[in-house]
Amino acid sequence: MKYFLQRLFFYVFTAWAAITVNFFIPRLIPGDPVMSLINKNRGQIDPKSIASLYVLFGLDKHQSLWSQYTGYWSHLLGGDLGISFSNYPTPVLTILQNSLPWTVALAGIATVVSFAAGTFLGVLSGWLRGSRLDILLPVTTFISSIPAFWLRQAGADIWIHEHDAAILRDGPRSALRHAKPERSMLPYLLRRPAAITTPLHLARKGAFTAPAVPAVRVFDADRRLDGVPGRPQPVLLPGHTQGSTAYLFPERGLLFTGDALVTHDGLTGHTGPTLVCRGFTHDSHAALTSLDRLDELTTVTHLLPGHGQPVTADLRTATRRARHTGQR
């Protein structure tokens, strides 16, 4: 039951996030969508009806953003999807009704054909074990993985601290088990709805759906990685995760801090040297303590964070500012 409740919460949250982003997009993009519509249909829309159009599209400037947002949800839950901007004055529901049958038909046919063909070929391959067909089908599966194959052929290795190796081996979603954040993202999103772009960007880039990486190379101490170009020296900075690591190139005075120290936090919107907020941090106290370790690196002249702009100022100045900002 707990699993199903978790999945239900995930789907409800995803739906809320997508709908909220859809609400904010026309309000955050540059320009005025109503004026664009009038210019596009010049001569067909009476300029005197401009105020009515703002109300019609839920963009009434006399209403607060919160009133527009609650009105948006009220219409949506009532089945009123509004009027289409691109196909004015056609209702969105009419467009969906006209398009849905074709979408269902194409998706349905594709699903049935792929299921039937895949089942038939799989049975046939098993029946004709050792035949040319049995050899051909695995080859087609191999072709689909050519990019990863060539990456491995190029000699690329994935290095990670042993404390985080399980996250890669079990897949990105296992991070909630191996390095669960201290706080939920929900309070941050309620305080700053625009922050929804951060988890959505991560989702779009595959941060939550990337495949597991079973073949990784691990290290357990701050020894230089001789097999990596530039021979970086790992610097363990636990907090964001248990194995969060920075990589120091002492000859160049260069330090990659990843998520151990950033200059932009997508959830809080903070800009400047800071720790990643507790919505994405496993142990904020350990993350704060790890700043002491950074203070020991006296050869650093350039800091490259995982998020935000590079830091060229003194490293201790950056860590002092991060301490001042504190845990969020």
C-alpha positions as CSV (number, residue, x, y, z in Angstrom):
1,M,0.0,0.0,0.0
2,K,2.9,2.4,0.9
3,Y,4.4,1.9,-2.6
4,F,1.1,2.7,-4.3
5,L,0.6,5.8,-2.2
6,Q,4.1,7.0,-3.0
7,R,3.4,6.5,-6.7
8,L,0.1,8.2,-6.5
9,F,1.7,11.2,-4.7
10,F,4.4,11.3,-7.4
11,Y,1.8,11.4,-10.2
12,V,-0.3,14.0,-8.5
13,F,2.7,16.2,-7.8
14,T,3.9,15.8,-11.4
15,A,0.5,16.8,-12.7
16,W,0.4,19.8,-10.3
17,A,3.9,20.9,-11.4
18,A,3.1,20.6,-15.1
19,I,-0.1,22.6,-14.8
20,T,1.5,25.2,-12.6
21,V,4.3,25.7,-15.2
22,N,1.8,25.9,-17.9
23,F,0.1,28.7,-16.0
24,F,3.3,30.7,-15.5
25,I,4.8,30.4,-19.0
26,P,2.6,33.0,-20.7
27,R,3.1,35.3,-17.7
28,L,6.9,35.0,-17.6
29,I,7.8,35.1,-21.3
30,P,8.7,38.5,-22.7
31,G,5.9,40.3,-24.6
32,D,2.2,40.5,-24.3
33,P,0.3,37.4,-25.7
34,V,-3.0,39.4,-26.0
35,M,-1.3,42.2,-28.1
36,S,0.5,39.5,-30.2
37,L,-2.9,38.0,-30.9
38,I,-4.4,41.4,-31.9
39,N,-1.4,42.1,-34.2
40,K,-1.7,38.6,-35.7
41,N,-5.4,39.1,-36.4
42,R,-5.1,42.8,-37.4
43,G,-8.5,44.0,-38.7
44,Q,-10.4,41.1,-37.4
45,I,-10.4,42.0,-33.7
46,D,-12.0,45.2,-32.4
47,P,-9.3,47.1,-30.3
48,K,-12.1,48.1,-27.9
49,S,-12.4,44.4,-26.8
50,I,-8.8,44.3,-25.5
51,A,-9.9,44.4,-21.9
52,S,-12.3,41.6,-22.5
53,L,-9.6,39.5,-24.1
54,Y,-7.4,39.8,-21.0
55,V,-10.3,38.6,-18.9
56,L,-11.1,35.8,-21.4
57,F,-7.5,34.5,-21.3
58,G,-7.3,34.8,-17.5
59,L,-4.7,37.6,-17.7
60,D,-6.8,40.3,-16.1
61,K,-4.3,42.9,-14.9
62,H,-6.7,44.1,-12.3
63,Q,-6.4,40.7,-10.5
64,S,-3.5,39.5,-8.4
65,L,-1.4,36.7,-9.6
66,W,-2.9,34.5,-6.9
67,S,-6.4,35.3,-8.0
68,Q,-5.5,34.4,-11.6
69,Y,-3.9,31.1,-10.4
70,T,-6.9,30.0,-8.3
71,G,-9.2,31.0,-11.2
72,Y,-7.1,29.0,-13.5
73,W,-7.5,25.9,-11.4
74,S,-11.3,26.6,-10.9
75,H,-11.9,26.6,-14.7
76,L,-9.6,23.6,-15.3
77,L,-11.3,21.5,-12.7
78,G,-14.7,22.5,-14.2
79,G,-13.6,21.3,-17.6
80,D,-13.1,24.7,-19.1
81,L,-9.7,24.7,-20.9
82,G,-10.2,28.2,-22.3
83,I,-9.7,29.6,-25.7
84,S,-6.7,28.8,-27.9
85,F,-4.2,31.5,-28.5
86,S,-2.9,30.0,-31.8
87,N,-6.4,29.1,-33.1
88,Y,-8.4,31.9,-31.7
89,P,-11.4,31.9,-31.2
90,T,-11.5,28.1,-31.1
91,P,-11.9,26.5,-27.6
92,V,-9.0,24.3,-26.6
93,L,-11.4,21.5,-25.8
94,T,-12.7,21.5,-29.4
95,I,-9.1,21.2,-30.7
96,L,-8.4,18.3,-28.3
97,Q,-11.7,16.5,-29.3
98,N,-10.7,16.8,-33.0
99,S,-7.1,15.6,-32.4
100,L,-7.6,12.9,-29.8
101,P,-9.2,10.3,-32.0
102,W,-6.2,10.4,-34.4
103,T,-3.7,10.3,-31.5
104,V,-5.4,7.3,-29.9
105,A,-5.7,5.5,-33.2
106,L,-2.0,6.0,-34.1
107,A,-0.7,5.2,-30.6
108,G,-3.1,2.2,-30.4
109,I,-2.1,0.8,-33.7
110,A,1.6,1.3,-33.0
111,T,1.2,-0.5,-29.6
112,V,-0.7,-3.4,-31.0
113,V,1.7,-3.9,-34.0
114,S,4.8,-3.6,-31.8
115,F,3.4,-6.0,-29.2
116,A,2.3,-8.6,-31.9
117,A,5.5,-8.3,-33.9
118,G,7.7,-8.4,-30.8
119,T,5.9,-11.4,-29.4
120,F,5.9,-13.3,-32.7
121,L,9.6,-12.7,-33.4
122,G,10.5,-13.6,-29.8
123,V,8.7,-16.9,-30.0
124,L,10.1,-17.6,-33.4
125,S,13.6,-16.8,-32.3
126,G,13.2,-19.2,-29.3
127,W,11.8,-21.9,-31.6
128,L,14.6,-21.5,-34.1
129,R,17.4,-21.4,-31.6
130,G,20.8,-21.1,-33.3
131,S,19.3,-20.1,-36.7
132,R,20.1,-16.9,-38.6
133,L,17.0,-15.2,-37.2
134,D,18.2,-16.0,-33.7
135,I,21.5,-14.3,-34.5
136,L,19.9,-11.3,-36.3
137,L,17.5,-10.2,-33.5
138,P,20.2,-9.8,-30.8
139,V,22.3,-7.8,-33.4
140,T,19.4,-5.3,-33.8
141,T,19.4,-4.9,-30.0
142,F,23.1,-4.3,-30.1
143,I,22.8,-1.6,-32.7
144,S,20.5,0.4,-30.4
145,S,23.4,0.7,-27.9
146,I,26.0,1.9,-30.3
147,P,26.6,5.3,-28.7
148,A,27.4,3.7,-25.3
149,F,29.5,1.1,-27.1
150,W,31.6,3.7,-28.8
151,L,32.0,5.6,-25.6
152,R,33.4,2.5,-23.9
153,Q,35.6,1.7,-26.9
154,A,37.1,5.2,-26.6
155,G,38.3,4.2,-23.1
156,A,35.9,6.4,-21.1
157,D,35.7,5.5,-17.4
158,I,33.3,6.7,-14.8
159,W,35.0,7.5,-11.5
160,I,33.0,7.9,-8.3
161,H,33.7,7.8,-4.5
162,E,32.8,4.4,-3.1
163,H,30.1,5.9,-0.8
164,D,28.1,7.0,-3.9
165,A,28.8,4.0,-6.2
166,A,25.5,2.4,-5.2
167,I,23.5,5.3,-6.6
168,L,25.0,4.8,-10.1
169,R,24.7,1.0,-9.9
170,D,21.1,1.1,-8.8
171,G,20.0,4.0,-11.0
172,P,19.3,7.7,-10.1
173,R,16.0,7.1,-8.3
174,S,17.9,5.1,-5.7
175,A,19.4,8.4,-4.5
176,L,16.2,8.8,-2.4
177,R,17.2,5.6,-0.7
178,H,21.0,6.0,-0.5
179,A,21.1,9.8,0.0
180,K,17.6,11.0,0.9
181,P,17.4,14.8,1.1
182,E,16.7,16.3,4.5
183,R,13.6,18.1,3.3
184,S,10.9,17.7,0.7
185,M,11.0,20.1,-2.3
186,L,7.4,21.0,-1.7
187,P,8.0,23.8,0.9
188,Y,10.5,25.4,-1.5
189,L,8.0,25.2,-4.4
190,L,5.2,26.7,-2.3
191,R,7.4,29.6,-1.3
192,R,8.8,30.1,-4.8
193,P,6.6,28.5,-7.5
194,A,9.1,29.5,-10.2
195,A,11.5,27.0,-8.6
196,I,9.5,24.2,-10.4
197,T,11.7,24.8,-13.4
198,T,14.7,23.2,-11.6
199,P,13.2,19.7,-11.0
200,L,11.5,19.9,-14.5
201,H,14.9,20.8,-16.1
202,L,16.5,17.8,-14.3
203,A,13.7,15.5,-15.4
204,R,13.9,16.7,-19.0
205,K,17.7,16.0,-18.9
206,G,17.0,12.4,-17.6
207,A,18.3,13.0,-14.1
208,F,15.5,10.8,-12.7
209,T,15.2,8.3,-15.5
210,A,18.8,7.6,-16.7
211,P,19.8,4.0,-16.8
212,A,21.9,2.4,-14.1
213,V,25.7,2.3,-14.5
214,P,26.9,-1.0,-13.2
215,A,30.5,-0.6,-14.4
216,V,32.1,2.2,-12.5
217,R,35.6,2.8,-11.0
218,V,35.6,3.7,-7.4
219,F,38.1,5.4,-5.1
220,D,38.2,5.6,-1.3
221,A,40.9,8.1,-0.5
222,D,42.2,11.5,-1.6
223,R,44.7,10.0,-4.0
224,R,45.4,11.5,-7.4
225,L,43.6,9.7,-10.3
226,D,46.6,8.8,-12.5
227,G,44.3,7.3,-15.2
228,V,42.4,10.6,-15.7
229,P,43.7,13.4,-17.9
230,G,45.3,16.1,-15.7
231,R,45.6,13.7,-12.8
232,P,43.0,15.4,-10.6
233,Q,43.0,14.9,-6.8
234,P,39.7,14.0,-5.3
235,V,38.7,15.9,-2.2
236,L,35.9,14.2,-0.3
237,L,33.2,16.8,0.8
238,P,30.3,14.8,2.2
239,G,27.0,16.5,2.7
240,H,25.2,16.8,-0.6
241,T,25.7,13.0,-0.7
242,Q,27.9,10.8,1.4
243,G,30.5,10.6,-1.3
244,S,30.2,14.1,-2.7
245,T,33.6,14.9,-4.1
246,A,35.5,17.9,-5.5
247,Y,38.3,17.5,-8.0
248,L,41.5,19.6,-7.6
249,F,44.0,20.3,-10.4
250,P,46.8,21.7,-8.2
251,E,49.1,22.6,-11.1
252,R,46.4,24.8,-12.6
253,G,44.9,26.1,-9.4
254,L,41.5,24.7,-10.6
255,L,38.9,23.2,-8.4
256,F,35.6,21.5,-9.5
257,T,33.3,21.6,-6.5
258,G,30.2,20.1,-8.1
259,D,27.3,20.3,-5.7
260,A,29.5,20.7,-2.6
261,L,29.6,24.5,-3.2
262,V,27.6,26.3,-5.8
263,T,26.9,29.9,-6.8
264,H,23.3,29.4,-7.8
265,D,20.5,27.4,-6.0
266,G,17.6,26.7,-8.3
267,L,15.1,25.9,-5.5
268,T,15.8,29.0,-3.4
269,G,16.9,31.3,-6.2
270,H,19.9,32.4,-4.2
271,T,22.9,33.6,-6.2
272,G,26.4,33.7,-4.8
273,P,28.6,31.1,-3.0
274,T,26.3,28.8,-1.1
275,L,25.4,25.2,-0.1
276,V,22.8,23.4,-2.0
277,C,19.5,23.7,-0.1
278,R,18.3,20.9,2.1
279,G,15.7,19.9,-0.6
280,F,18.7,18.5,-2.5
281,T,21.1,17.8,0.3
282,H,21.5,14.6,2.3
283,D,23.3,16.0,5.4
284,S,23.4,19.8,5.6
285,H,25.5,19.8,8.8
286,A,28.2,17.6,7.1
287,A,28.0,19.9,4.0
288,L,28.7,22.9,6.3
289,T,31.6,21.1,7.9
290,S,33.1,20.2,4.6
291,L,33.7,23.9,3.9
292,D,36.5,23.7,6.5
293,R,38.2,21.2,4.2
294,L,38.0,23.6,1.3
295,D,39.7,26.3,3.4
296,E,42.8,23.9,3.5
297,L,43.2,24.1,-0.3
298,T,45.6,27.1,-0.5
299,T,46.6,26.7,-4.2
300,V,43.1,27.2,-5.7
301,T,42.7,30.3,-7.9
302,H,39.6,29.3,-9.9
303,L,36.6,27.5,-8.6
304,L,34.1,25.8,-11.0
305,P,30.8,25.0,-9.2
306,G,28.2,22.5,-10.4
307,H,25.6,25.3,-10.7
308,G,26.2,29.0,-11.3
309,Q,29.1,31.2,-12.4
310,P,32.8,30.4,-11.7
311,V,34.5,32.0,-8.7
312,T,37.8,33.7,-9.2
313,A,38.0,35.4,-5.8
314,D,39.8,33.9,-2.9
315,L,38.4,30.5,-2.0
316,R,38.1,31.3,1.7
317,T,36.0,34.4,0.8
318,A,33.6,32.1,-1.0
319,T,33.4,29.6,1.9
320,R,32.9,32.4,4.3
321,R,30.0,33.7,2.2
322,A,28.5,30.2,2.1
323,R,28.7,29.9,5.9
324,H,27.0,33.3,6.2
325,T,24.2,32.1,4.0
326,G,23.9,29.0,6.1
327,Q,21.6,26.1,5.7
328,R,18.4,26.8,3.8
